[in-house]
Amino acid sequence: MRSKKTMKAKTSRHLEALLFVAPWITGFLLFMAFPLGFSLYMSFHKVTVLPTGLKYDFQGFKYYSELLFGSSALYDNLIPFFQEIVIMVPIILVFSLFIAIMLNQDFPGRMLFRVVFFLPIIFTSGHILTEFVNQGEGTLGFLERFSIGEYLDQFLSDSSWAKPVKDVLNRFVLVLWYSGVQILIFLAGRQTISKSSYESARIDGATPWEVFWKITLPAMSPFILLNLIYTVVDMFTFPYNPVIELINTGNYGYNSALAWIYFVVIVLFLAILLLLFLRMNRSARSR
């Protein structure tokens, strides 16, 4: 009887989960499945626009081999952008977690501050974001004011990380503006931790630093993983992504092949991050 009840409970949970996912699955099948499949089809063809329609000349893996082995255009744009992502993602995660913990405190005007940190996600998009960057609003002015930029140039002059670090600093404020969704997720995750855990820790004499490392951070690990995946995907679609700008050049077949290579790179990068995170999480729990 217990096994039957357990099976019924699992089935009902699976049905509930499927019900929540059903709108996304329906939207994907209706609006995205065919364009993705057609893009994959075009990546193996040379597409010519004629007055009567489109002409497809089969090319096989020509565009893939050209992009991967015959040209350095992809690597010249992808590697520096990877370095920027490696710098930006930890900054966004740490900043978001810190702000979420602060916004969870009980203080006057808390809701106003929550809105303030989320508003840039709505306003700074598309042409507005481009205009901000063109006006130099995304830079950290104190770097030039205190000559920190000159020391940074000397320190990174012989390093391959010089350009990515400078690019991140030039858009540092914009990077922080992109933290609104992450702050919201961390805030929701922080509120799932029961107050009794913190009360018992204080009774045992734990310091705030110990409470953070022993209670808050382990309980927030699922939300850290969620924000890690979201941030990486968000950064790969960053408006100033040089690879996306490269995709907008060339013919349809070439662009489609480049887009699919970029997609595979993103999936592999996420898989590596996921494996590293799971290993770190397991080693932390085993201590």
N, C-alpha and C positions, 0 to 999 in steps of 0.2 A: 504493500500500500504506500509506504514511504517513497519507494522508487517511482511509482506512478505519479504521486503528488509532485515529486522533484522534477520529473519530466514535463508535467503540465506547467509548472512554474517557469522552467527554462523556455518552454515553447511560447508562453505568454510574453516573457521578456523579449524574446527574439522577434515576436510579432510587433510588439510595441516599438522596438528599435527600427524595424523595417518600415513601420508607419511613419516615423519621424524622417527616415531617409528617403521615403518614396517621392516627395516633391523634387528632391535633387536628382534622383534617378530618372524621373519622368522628364525633367528639364534637360538633362544630359542627352537622353535618347532623342528628344525632339529637336534640340537646337545645336548640339555639339558633336554628336556621334558622326553624322554625315560630313560636316566640314573637316573633322579630324581625319576621317578615312579618305576623303578626297584630297586633302593635303598630302597624305602619305602616298597616294597614287601619283600626284603631280611631281613628287620628289624623284620619281624614276623616269620622268619624261621632260622633254623640252617643250614648253608651252608657248605657242605662237598665237597672238591675237589676230584674227582675220575678220573681214567685214561680215562673213557668214557665221562666225563663231570661233571657237577655240580649236586649234590643231595640236595634237599630241604626238610627238616623235619619241619613241622609247629610247632611253639612254642607259638603262640599267643602273649600276652603282657609280656612274661617272661623276656626278656631283658630290657624292659622299667621299669618294677617293680623292677628288680634287680638293675638297675642304680639309680633309684629314691629313693628306700626304703631299698634295701638290701646291698648297698655298699656306702662308703663315698669317693670313689676315685674321682667321679665327683665333689663333693662339695669341697674337699681338693684342687683341682686344679682351680675350677671355681671362688670361692669366692676371693682368693688372686688376681686373674687376674682381676676380677671386680674392686677391689680396685685400681689396677694400672690404669685401664681405666678411673676411676673417676678422677684420678690425671692428666693423660696424655692429655685427651681431652681438658680441659680448657687451659692447657699450649699451646697446638698446635693452638687452635683457637685464643687466645690472641696474640701469637707470629705472626701468619699469618696475622692477621688484622693489627698489628703494622707495619710489614714489607711491606705489600701492600700499606698502606698509605704513607710510606716513598718512595717506588719505584714509586709512582704516581707523586711525585714532579719532577719539571723540573731541572735537574742538569746534568753535563757532565758525560758520561759513564753510563747513566741510563739503556740502553739495556744490557750492559755487566753485571751489577749487577743483572738484571732480569734472565739472563742465569745462573749466578753463583748460585742463590738460587734454580733454578729448576734442575740443573745438578745432584745433589745427588739422585733424584728420579730415574734417568736412571742408575747410576753407582752402588748405594748401594742396590743391590737386590741379593737374592739367596745366592750362595757361597761367593760372595764378602762381603756381609753384615755379614755373619757368621765369615769370616776371620777378619774383622774389630773388632768384639766383642771379638774374641779369643785373639787378640793382645792388648785388653784393650783400643782401640781407642775411644770407646763411652762414656768414663767416664769424669767427670769434675775434672781435676787434681788439681785445686786450693783448693778443699775440703780437700784433704790430706795435701796439702802444708801449709795451715793455720789452721790445726787441727779442721776444721769445722765438719769433719766427726765424731770426737770423741764426740763433744758436741751434735751432732745429735743423736748419739747412746745413750747417756745418756737421752736425752729428749724423745726418742721414745722407750726406753727399755721395758716399761710396756704396750705398746700400740699394738693393733692388726694391726695398720697401719705401723709398723716399717719395715717389710719386703717389702711391696709394695713401700714405699717411697724410700728405699735403692735401689730397683731394678730400679725404674724410674731414680734415680740419676746416677746409673751405666750405664744407656743407654740414658742419657739425650741428648747427642749430636745426637744420632740416632733418637730420638723423634723429634728434630728440623729438621733433614734431611727429615723427612716424611711430612714436611709442604709445599712442593713445589706446589702440586696441589691446596691446600687451598689458598696459596698466589695468584696463578693465578686466582682463582675464585673471591677472594676478590678484586683483582686488576681490573678485568672486572666489578664487581659490583660498585666499586668506580668511574669508568669512566662513569657510567650511570647517576650520579648526575650532574645536570646542573651547570655550573659555575655561572649563574645568582643568584642561591640560596645563594652561598657563598658571592658574591658581595653585595647583598642586606643585608646580615647579617653583613658584615663589615661596611656598611654605617650606619646601626642602632647601631653600637658600640658594637657588640657582640665580646667576647674574643674567642681565638682559642679553649679553653676548652668548652665554651658554644656552639660553632659551632659544635664541635664533638658530644656532647650529644644531641643537638636539631636537627641537620641536618644529619650528617654523619651516626651515629649509627641507627636511625630509618629507614633511606633509605637502610641501609645494612642488615636489619633484614631478608629478604628472602634469602640472600646469607649466612647469619650466620646459618640459618636453613639447607640450602643445605650442607654447610661444616660440620655442626654437624652430619648429617646423614652419610656423606661420611667418616668422621673421625672415627666414631664409628664402621662402617663396616670395615674400613681399620685396626683399632686396633684389631678387632675380628679375622682378618686374619694375624695378626702380626707374623713374622717368629718364634719368641720365645714364641708362645702361647702354654701353657702346655696342654690345652684341645685338640688342634689339634694333639699334640704328643701322647696323650692318645688314640685318635681315630685310630692311626696307629697300635695299639696293639689289640690282640684278633681276633676272627673270623669275617667273613663278616657280619653275622647277628648282632652280638654285636656292631661292628663298625658302621653299618648303623643306629641302634637304637640310639647310642650315638650321631651320627651326626644330626639326626632329633631332638633330645632333645636340642642339642646346637643351632640348627636353630630356634626352638620355643623360646628359651631364648633370642636370639638376636632380634627377632621380638617383643617380649614383652618389652625388654629394650628400643628399638627404639620407641615403642608406648608410653611408659611412658615419655621418653624425649620429644617426640612431644607434648604430652598433657601439660607438664610443660612449654615448650617454648611458646605454644599458649596462655596459661593463663598469663604468664609473659608479653607477647606482648600486650594482651588485657588490662591488668592493667596499662601498661605504656602508652597506647594510651588514656585511660580514664582519666588520670591525667591532 
